[in-house]
Amino acid sequence: MHDTREHTNSYYAATRERIEFPVLRGEQRADIVIVGGGFTGVSAALYLQERGYKVALLEANRIGWGASGRNGGQLIDGFVNEDKIEKRFGSDAGEMAYRMGLESREIVVERVERYAIDCNLKFGFLDLALKQSDVDDFEAQVAQKRRKNYPHTVELIEKSRMPEFVGSDKYVGGLVNAGNGHLHPLNLCIGEVRAAAQQGAQVFEQSRVTKIRHGAKPRVDTSIGSIRADKIILAGNAYLGDAEPRLRSSIIPAGSYIIATEALPRELANELLPKDSACCDQRVALDYFRLSADNRLLFGGLCNYSGRKPKDISAVLQPKMISVFPQLEDVRIDYEWGGYIAISINRIPQFGRIEGNTYFAQGYSGHGVAPTHLAGKMLADVVCGDSEQFDVFARVRHLKLPGGRWFANPALALGMMYYRIREVL
Ligand SMILES: Cc1cc2nc3c(=O)[nH]c(=O)nc-3n(C[C@H](O)[C@H](O)[C@H](O)COP(=O)(O)OP(=O)(O)OC[C@H]3O[C@@H](n4cnc5c(N)ncnc54)[C@H](O)[C@@H]3O)c2cc1C
């Protein structure tokens, strides 16, 4: 999943808006250079360009090539578990984290409208309960949201009403959230970079940063070009690799995988998801699914911490899909793909500074479509001198893995397995 410079063979890549950017050549100058063209980097680029900075965005492959162009497309508000933040930093920080969660989603919706981004944004999200304790959690969530005057409609769905939302008898209840939803993530990312480029951002693709020279005027190098800037933003997340080794020891790249069926007859698609909601269950290695604009079922799941891609993704995911929807027994799988999520051990996104003028954000732990957009704004803010939100998160300490080894770490895989077993018990 790491060495091709073109998009992976996903449903999203096959249906993306076509746009390409040049390779960086020679020496260039910018105010801010951003490394990584996923949601984090593109969001920061767009904010900074809107504020009049001269921005250069460098992507090793194609814009949206990483997790941002491969994910489940589930747009879910929330930035971090605000109860965790409240416990550590007090009620003001907890309240700030809650507001940030709402803001993350608003940014996406507002950008789609403002820049007329054609990414099939639809509202309606269904959390699925596999057991009674999930339903109990949903009840607590609804009560908490009511206390906080949550701005979107949320509704608990009893088992008897589940067929109105999902054509599967696996679930014992659900929680509908009318504010969350789903979209075509690669087209969102491409639409945003198009907006940044139209406002003057210099975007380079197939331009992997191989070296960062820190200093008063830092410089990033690719194999055939370089950019000098006042400040650097690192937005490579699980794919940053060796460009800044200090960042990689605090995240674990976990693989997540998706299959897309052939386009289904409309009646069958309606039977599976009558309200066209995005769905996910509550396990650590969760199943998540939704319909595409052309009525395919996109079914994701399977989490692996070894860094090794499964030999046959469909062989693992198709039986899981059929166990949820036996109606799909004979349906063809047209696409299968996967990508890396960057997991923080404490599940709190990581923000910080290196050498004074290099900033980073990473480690969204599997929930990144909305949070990366706010992260981009926080990065743009801190670069512009406003560090209020950034500093709350830059203060959080994150565990580092000894030796900075992420992949093929059996002890780690075992540790993560422990959480899964605990969940089953
Ligand atoms: C299969 C899958 C399903 C998911 N489903 C969901 C979901 O439904 N909802 C949700 O909220 N979140 C989901 N996520 C998580 C979400 O996609 C990520 O949190 C988010 O996209 C991270 O964005 P990013 O920009 O930080 O990183 P990425 O999108 O991974 O982008 C990093 C980019 O940096 C580039 N890069 C790295 N190093 C360099 C370098 N040295 N030079 C130049 N470029 C470099 C990479 O090529 C890459 O394009 C999912 C993730 C995966 C993998």
The ligand as an SDF file (V2000), in Angstrom:
LIG
                    3D

 53 58  0  0  0  0  0  0  0  0999 V2000
  -10.0460    2.0450    5.1520 C   0  0  0  0  0  0  0  0  0  0  0  0
  -10.2660    3.2410    6.0270 C   0  0  0  0  0  0  0  0  0  0  0  0
  -11.5660    3.5700    6.4020 C   0  0  0  0  0  0  0  0  0  0  0  0
  -11.7870    4.7010    7.1840 C   0  0  0  0  0  0  0  0  0  0  0  0
  -13.0760    5.0930    7.4080 N   0  0  0  0  0  0  0  0  0  0  0  0
  -13.3240    6.2680    8.0260 C   0  0  0  0  0  0  0  0  0  0  0  0
  -14.6470    6.7650    8.1050 C   0  0  0  0  0  0  0  0  0  0  0  0
  -15.5830    6.1910    7.5420 O   0  0  0  0  0  0  0  0  0  0  0  0
  -14.8700    7.9180    8.7890 N   0  0  0  0  0  0  0  0  0  0  0  0
  -13.8440    8.6050    9.3760 C   0  0  0  0  0  0  0  0  0  0  0  0
  -14.0990    9.6460   10.0180 O   0  0  0  0  0  0  0  0  0  0  0  0
  -12.5510    8.2020    9.2570 N   0  0  0  0  0  0  0  0  0  0  0  0
  -12.2680    7.0610    8.5810 C   0  0  0  0  0  0  0  0  0  0  0  0
  -10.9760    6.6510    8.4010 N   0  0  0  0  0  0  0  0  0  0  0  0
   -9.8900    7.4940    8.9380 C   0  0  0  0  0  0  0  0  0  0  0  0
   -9.6040    8.7130    8.0510 C   0  0  0  0  0  0  0  0  0  0  0  0
   -9.6320    8.3410    6.6930 O   0  0  0  0  0  0  0  0  0  0  0  0
   -8.2330    9.3020    8.4020 C   0  0  0  0  0  0  0  0  0  0  0  0
   -8.2010    9.6100    9.7820 O   0  0  0  0  0  0  0  0  0  0  0  0
   -7.9230   10.5820    7.6410 C   0  0  0  0  0  0  0  0  0  0  0  0
   -8.1940   10.4470    6.2700 O   0  0  0  0  0  0  0  0  0  0  0  0
   -6.4680   10.9830    7.8450 C   0  0  0  0  0  0  0  0  0  0  0  0
   -6.1790   12.0410    6.9840 O   0  0  0  0  0  0  0  0  0  0  0  0
   -4.7050   12.6000    6.8450 P   0  0  0  0  0  0  0  0  0  0  0  0
   -4.7450   13.6860    5.8570 O   0  0  0  0  0  0  0  0  0  0  0  0
   -4.1830   12.9690    8.1970 O   0  0  0  0  0  0  0  0  0  0  0  0
   -3.8390   11.3650    6.3440 O   0  0  0  0  0  0  0  0  0  0  0  0
   -3.8320   10.6540    4.9080 P   0  0  0  0  0  0  0  0  0  0  0  0
   -5.1180   10.8010    4.2220 O   0  0  0  0  0  0  0  0  0  0  0  0
   -3.3070    9.2840    5.1040 O   0  0  0  0  0  0  0  0  0  0  0  0
   -2.8240   11.5250    4.0700 O   0  0  0  0  0  0  0  0  0  0  0  0
   -1.4410   11.5440    4.2800 C   0  0  0  0  0  0  0  0  0  0  0  0
   -0.8070   11.8650    2.9290 C   0  0  0  0  0  0  0  0  0  0  0  0
    0.5430   12.2490    3.1500 O   0  0  0  0  0  0  0  0  0  0  0  0
    1.3000   11.7780    2.0710 C   0  0  0  0  0  0  0  0  0  0  0  0
    2.6990   11.7250    2.5240 N   0  0  0  0  0  0  0  0  0  0  0  0
    3.2210   10.9860    3.5230 C   0  0  0  0  0  0  0  0  0  0  0  0
    4.5400   11.1900    3.6410 N   0  0  0  0  0  0  0  0  0  0  0  0
    4.8580   12.1010    2.6860 C   0  0  0  0  0  0  0  0  0  0  0  0
    6.0800   12.7040    2.3060 C   0  0  0  0  0  0  0  0  0  0  0  0
    7.2220   12.4100    2.9240 N   0  0  0  0  0  0  0  0  0  0  0  0
    6.0560   13.5950    1.2790 N   0  0  0  0  0  0  0  0  0  0  0  0
    4.9020   13.9320    0.6560 C   0  0  0  0  0  0  0  0  0  0  0  0
    3.7070   13.3520    0.9760 N   0  0  0  0  0  0  0  0  0  0  0  0
    3.6930   12.4550    1.9870 C   0  0  0  0  0  0  0  0  0  0  0  0
    0.7080   10.4040    1.7630 C   0  0  0  0  0  0  0  0  0  0  0  0
    1.0050    9.9820    0.4440 O   0  0  0  0  0  0  0  0  0  0  0  0
   -0.7770   10.6540    1.9950 C   0  0  0  0  0  0  0  0  0  0  0  0
   -1.4700   10.9700    0.8020 O   0  0  0  0  0  0  0  0  0  0  0  0
  -10.7030    5.4970    7.6550 C   0  0  0  0  0  0  0  0  0  0  0  0
   -9.3920    5.1500    7.2920 C   0  0  0  0  0  0  0  0  0  0  0  0
   -9.1710    4.0320    6.4830 C   0  0  0  0  0  0  0  0  0  0  0  0
   -7.7690    3.6960    6.0910 C   0  0  0  0  0  0  0  0  0  0  0  0
  1  2  1  0
  2  3  1  0
  2 52  2  0
  3  4  2  0
  4  5  1  0
  4 50  1  0
  5  6  2  0
  6  7  1  0
  6 13  1  0
  7  8  2  0
  7  9  1  0
  9 10  1  0
 10 11  2  0
 10 12  1  0
 12 13  2  0
 13 14  1  0
 14 15  1  0
 14 50  1  0
 15 16  1  0
 16 17  1  0
 16 18  1  0
 18 19  1  0
 18 20  1  0
 20 21  1  0
 20 22  1  0
 22 23  1  0
 23 24  1  0
 24 25  2  0
 24 26  1  0
 24 27  1  0
 27 28  1  0
 28 29  2  0
 28 30  1  0
 28 31  1  0
 31 32  1  0
 32 33  1  0
 33 34  1  0
 33 48  1  0
 34 35  1  0
 35 36  1  0
 35 46  1  0
 36 37  1  0
 36 45  1  0
 37 38  2  0
 38 39  1  0
 39 40  1  0
 39 45  2  0
 40 41  1  0
 40 42  2  0
 42 43  1  0
 43 44  2  0
 44 45  1  0
 46 47  1  0
 46 48  1  0
 48 49  1  0
 50 51  2  0
 51 52  1  0
 52 53  1  0
M  END
$$$$
